[in-house]
């Protein structure tokens, strides 16, 4: 039996990037995957790929910032007798701006999508479950653990995801709903591919990553699949970082060797 056989899992932001990779992995492991994305054509394309590969999937147009539309999605599923027992909150955006030039509308757009959208979907999911058990996986970022210039809204939103995850986990555990998060490192997606073409930036990322490669969406998808499965039945309130070792330490700060110290002392 596949790891996720019999499970129905909603993936927001499932039309591209990490969300799409996660959706494909979840389907391969037996889940019926409901792909919800702001871009309906992208959601349809991922869903078609899953079905063509022998999996089960449906696509939905969804703006996670629209609380009414999110509630309607779950109401429609309920009327059809479809009960989602897993939710992956992967919808997210970033806007690059120097802080002094950052517009309030941009700040709100990033926070609304990355954080408030996660809250709205989690709340609707919990109401949808009722007394049934379920699992939520929120997508954070290594940028919730350390900072970089020109990304203050994104960093603020992803830092908050970790504590929001822990808050939900402690509150919902009595109802047998587990809540965890995954912090991806630098993952090669449509959104990051252009940045990785900037040699200076790509080299800096790889120099700081002990495994010396960019992550792939499937790397994150495999972690998500484990967390929504019964194999993780006693895991809740955890934030798991999948980053090739980037946050374990800084390889660019390797201590001087004995020989180097001796030479420096001469």
matplotlib code that plots the C-alpha trace (Angstrom):
import matplotlib.pyplot as plt

x = [0.0, 1.3, 2.2, -0.7, -3.3, -6.8, -5.7, -7.1, -4.8, -5.2, -2.1, -2.3, 0.1, 0.2, 0.4, 4.1, 7.4, 7.5, 3.7, 3.7, 6.6, 4.9, 1.6, 3.3, 5.1, 1.9, 0.1, 2.8, 2.5, -1.2, -3.0, -5.9, -4.4, -6.5, -4.4, -5.6, -3.8, -4.3, -3.3, -6.0, -4.2, -1.1, -3.1, -4.8, -1.5, -0.1, -3.3, -3.2, 0.4, -0.5, -3.5, -1.4, 1.1, -1.6, -2.5, -5.6, -6.0, -8.3, -7.5, -9.2, -8.8, -8.2, -7.0, -5.9, -6.4, -10.2, -11.7, -15.1, -13.7, -11.7, -14.8, -16.7, -14.0, -14.5, -18.3, -18.2, -16.0, -18.4, -21.4, -19.6, -18.8, -15.1, -13.3, -9.7, -7.6, -4.4, -3.6, -0.3, -0.1, 2.4, 0.9, 3.4, 4.9, 7.9, 8.5, 12.0, 12.5, 14.9, 13.1, 13.2, 11.3, 8.9, 5.3, 2.7, 0.6, 3.5, 4.1, 0.4, 0.3, 3.1, 1.9, -1.7, -0.6, 2.1, 0.7, -2.9, -3.7, -2.1, -4.3, -7.5, -6.9, -5.9, -9.0, -11.4, -9.6, -10.1, -13.8, -14.1, -12.6, -14.9, -14.1, -11.9, -8.1, -5.9, -2.6, -1.4, 2.0, 2.9, 5.7, 8.2, 11.7, 15.3, 14.6, 12.5, 15.8, 18.2, 17.8, 19.1, 18.6, 15.6, 13.2, 11.8, 8.1, 8.9, 11.3, 8.7, 6.0, 8.2, 9.5, 5.9, 5.0, 7.2, 5.5, 2.0, 2.7, 3.6, 0.6, -1.8, -0.1, -0.5, -4.1, -5.3, -3.4, -6.3, -8.5, -5.9, -4.9, -1.2, 0.5, 4.1, 6.1, 8.9, 11.5, 12.9, 16.4, 17.3, 15.1, 15.4, 12.0, 10.6, 10.8, 14.4, 15.9, 16.6, 18.3, 20.5, 21.7, 23.4, 26.8, 27.7, 24.4, 24.5, 28.1, 27.2, 24.4, 26.4, 29.4, 27.1, 25.4, 27.4, 25.8, 26.9, 23.7, 20.4, 17.4, 14.6, 10.9, 10.8, 13.2, 10.5, 7.7, 9.2, 9.4, 5.8, 4.6, 6.2, 4.7, 1.1, 1.4, 0.7, 4.5, 4.6, 1.7, 3.5, 5.1, 3.4, 4.6, 7.9, 9.6, 11.8, 14.4, 15.3, 18.2, 21.2, 22.8, 22.8, 21.5, 23.6, 26.6, 28.5, 31.1, 32.6, 33.8, 35.9, 38.3, 42.0, 44.1, 47.0, 49.4, 47.6, 47.6, 51.3, 52.1, 50.0, 51.8, 55.2]
y = [0.0, 3.5, 5.8, 8.1, 5.7, 6.9, 10.4, 13.6, 16.5, 20.2, 22.0, 25.7, 27.3, 23.9, 25.3, 25.9, 25.7, 23.9, 23.5, 21.7, 19.5, 18.6, 17.8, 15.4, 13.6, 13.3, 11.9, 9.4, 8.2, 7.5, 10.7, 12.3, 15.8, 18.9, 21.7, 25.2, 28.1, 31.7, 30.8, 28.3, 27.4, 26.4, 24.4, 22.6, 21.7, 20.2, 18.2, 16.9, 15.8, 13.9, 12.2, 11.3, 9.6, 7.5, 9.6, 11.3, 15.1, 18.0, 21.7, 24.7, 28.5, 30.0, 33.3, 32.4, 36.0, 35.7, 34.2, 33.8, 31.9, 29.7, 28.8, 28.1, 25.7, 23.6, 23.9, 22.6, 19.7, 18.8, 18.9, 16.4, 14.2, 14.9, 15.3, 16.6, 15.3, 17.0, 20.6, 22.0, 25.8, 26.5, 29.6, 32.5, 35.5, 37.8, 41.4, 42.8, 46.3, 48.4, 49.0, 52.8, 52.5, 49.7, 50.6, 49.7, 48.0, 45.7, 44.9, 44.0, 41.9, 39.7, 39.3, 38.7, 36.0, 34.2, 34.5, 35.6, 33.2, 30.4, 31.3, 31.5, 28.1, 26.4, 27.7, 26.6, 23.2, 22.7, 23.6, 21.2, 18.3, 18.5, 15.6, 13.8, 13.7, 15.6, 17.1, 20.6, 21.4, 25.1, 26.2, 28.6, 29.3, 29.5, 33.2, 32.8, 31.8, 34.3, 37.5, 39.2, 42.7, 43.8, 41.1, 42.4, 41.5, 38.0, 37.4, 38.8, 36.5, 33.4, 34.0, 34.2, 30.9, 29.0, 30.4, 30.2, 26.5, 25.9, 27.9, 25.8, 22.6, 23.1, 24.2, 21.5, 18.5, 17.5, 17.2, 14.9, 17.5, 17.7, 20.9, 21.1, 23.3, 22.8, 25.5, 25.1, 26.2, 27.6, 25.5, 25.6, 26.7, 29.0, 31.9, 31.3, 30.2, 33.7, 34.7, 31.6, 32.8, 35.7, 34.1, 36.1, 35.1, 31.4, 31.1, 32.6, 30.2, 27.1, 28.2, 28.4, 25.0, 22.0, 19.7, 22.1, 22.0, 23.8, 22.0, 20.5, 20.8, 17.0, 17.4, 19.4, 17.3, 14.2, 15.9, 17.1, 13.6, 12.2, 14.9, 14.4, 10.6, 8.2, 7.7, 11.1, 10.3, 11.6, 14.6, 18.0, 21.6, 21.0, 23.2, 21.0, 22.7, 21.1, 23.1, 20.9, 21.9, 25.6, 26.6, 23.9, 26.2, 28.5, 26.5, 29.8, 30.4, 27.2, 27.5, 28.0, 24.8, 24.3, 25.1, 28.3, 29.5, 28.7, 30.6, 33.6, 33.6, 33.9]
z = [0.0, -0.9, 1.9, 1.3, -0.1, 0.8, 1.7, 0.1, 0.3, -0.7, -2.0, -2.3, -4.7, -6.3, -9.9, -9.8, -7.9, -4.6, -4.5, -7.9, -6.9, -3.6, -5.4, -7.8, -5.0, -2.9, -5.9, -6.6, -3.0, -3.5, -2.4, -4.2, -4.7, -4.9, -6.5, -5.6, -7.3, -8.2, -11.8, -12.9, -16.1, -14.1, -11.7, -14.6, -16.2, -13.0, -12.4, -16.0, -15.5, -12.4, -14.1, -17.1, -14.8, -13.3, -10.2, -9.0, -9.0, -9.5, -10.0, -8.5, -9.0, -5.5, -4.1, -0.5, 0.5, -0.3, 2.9, 1.2, -1.8, 0.6, 2.6, -0.7, -1.7, 1.4, 1.2, -2.4, -1.4, 1.5, -0.8, -3.0, -0.1, -0.4, 2.9, 2.7, 5.6, 4.6, 3.8, 2.4, 2.6, -0.2, -1.7, -1.4, -3.1, -2.6, -3.6, -3.7, -2.4, -0.4, 2.9, 2.5, -0.8, 0.3, -0.3, 2.3, -0.4, -1.2, 2.5, 2.9, -0.3, 0.8, 4.4, 3.3, 0.9, 2.8, 6.4, 6.4, 3.5, 5.5, 8.5, 6.4, 4.8, 8.0, 9.8, 7.0, 7.0, 10.7, 10.4, 7.5, 9.4, 12.4, 14.7, 12.1, 12.3, 9.9, 9.1, 8.1, 6.7, 6.3, 4.1, 5.7, 4.5, 5.6, 5.4, 8.5, 10.3, 8.9, 6.9, 3.7, 2.3, 0.2, 1.3, 4.6, 3.9, 2.8, 5.8, 8.3, 6.9, 6.8, 10.3, 11.6, 9.9, 12.4, 15.5, 13.9, 13.3, 16.9, 18.1, 16.0, 17.0, 20.7, 20.3, 17.9, 19.2, 21.4, 18.3, 16.7, 14.1, 13.6, 12.4, 11.2, 8.8, 6.3, 5.8, 2.3, 1.5, -2.0, -4.3, -8.1, -9.3, -12.0, -9.6, -8.5, -11.8, -13.0, -9.7, -9.9, -13.3, -11.5, -10.9, -7.8, -6.1, -7.2, -6.0, -2.6, -2.1, -3.1, -1.0, 2.1, 1.3, 2.5, 0.0, -2.8, -4.8, -5.1, -3.8, -6.0, -5.4, -4.9, -2.0, -0.2, -1.5, 0.1, 3.5, 3.2, 2.3, 5.4, 7.6, 6.3, 6.6, 9.5, 9.7, 11.4, 13.8, 16.9, 15.2, 15.7, 16.2, 14.4, 11.8, 9.7, 7.6, 4.2, 3.0, 2.2, 5.5, 4.9, 8.4, 10.2, 9.9, 7.6, 5.6, 4.4, 8.1, 8.3, 11.2, 10.2, 10.2, 12.6, 9.8, 8.9, 12.5, 12.9, 9.7, 10.9, 14.2, 12.5]

ax = plt.figure().add_subplot(projection="3d")
ax.plot(x, y, z, "-o")
ax.set_aspect("equal")
plt.show()
